[in-house]
Amino acid sequence: MRSIWNGAISFGLVSIPIKLVNATEHHSISFRQIHTADGGRIRYRKVCELDGEEIPASEIGKGYEEPGGGIMPITDDDLAALPLPTAKTIEIVAFVPAARIDPLQMDSAYYLSASGAPAAKPYVLLREALKRSDKVAVAKFALRGRERLGMLRVVDDAIVMHGLLWPDEVRAPEGVAPETNVTVRDAELDLADALMNTLGEVDLDTLHDDYREAVEEMIAAKASGGELPVEAAPAAGGGQVIDLMAALEKSVRAAKESRGEDEGEEVAEVTRMAPGKKGKAAASPAEPRKKPAAKKTATAKKTTPAAGATAGAKKAAPASGKQAAGQKQAQATKKTTAKKAAPRKRASA
């Protein structure tokens, strides 16, 4: 891989000669501008405004436009004479946990290659120190005419540097989030969790650019005079979400079907709250209603008690209505008989 910058990593008093190599590349298909009437190529030529002549790249320099409209020439020697320690040095200023770096600041990525045999030992030293500390290095460097911020980390056996935007170059998310008050129910969160779990993880190496492949097929078909690819049917969805719960449930089922899971598997163990009726669950419109379970009969069969328990139960059981009336009448008769018999006993005495 061709290096785009040569310099050194400044690690305290340790200097590591390195080469900067692009770590990424773009595979997008580029088009040329043409004149639609005759197919002629449209080109942009760099023309001097004073004499109207086209200028070659070797005669093009830099200039700063002053507030009055004039142009002040700036040469490469002027920029090279700037008192910047990062002109040819990646200066490490701190070591921080990777979580401290906001992904919004991430920019281009570069491989740092050790330049020559003398750089191998300090290069490996820095690499192993980064691995053991589980931290990333924050550095400053100058590239393409400006000083930038960078983050150094380890990938396999190489040190990678990510260009970072300065903190004041990241915009605040003002006016982005919904300004209206929105309430999300637990049932909706449960279905969202179920959808996330169903989609699961993915091997990023299996993802590819479908649009680029379609463009390549179309170009190949036009070049060979064959039939152009048929336009695919638009994917369902993308419209206004009327019922969020139903949309989540359908999404879970679709994700399971795409992964070959059992369609009869339950979507999620959640109950949908009926609007306007707190505490009562309503069946989801996306699923068929389940038949209510049969009610238990009130006349459950009683087990037969043991013989001893039955005898005791009979003794302790209260008398029926007729038996109670007979007992009361017998007690009244005994009392009357006793009263009549009492004076006779005293007379005989």
PyMOL commands that set and color helices and strands:
alter all, ss='L'
color gray80, all
select helices_A, chain A and resi 57-59+76-80+98-100+103-105+117-133+167-169+186-199+204-206+210-224+244-258+307-316+321-348
alter helices_A, ss='H'
color red, helices_A
select strands_A, chain A and resi 3-11+14-22+62-65+71-74+89-96+106-114+136-143+146-155+158-164+272-273+281-282
alter strands_A, ss='S'
color yellow, strands_A
deselect
rebuild
show_as cartoon
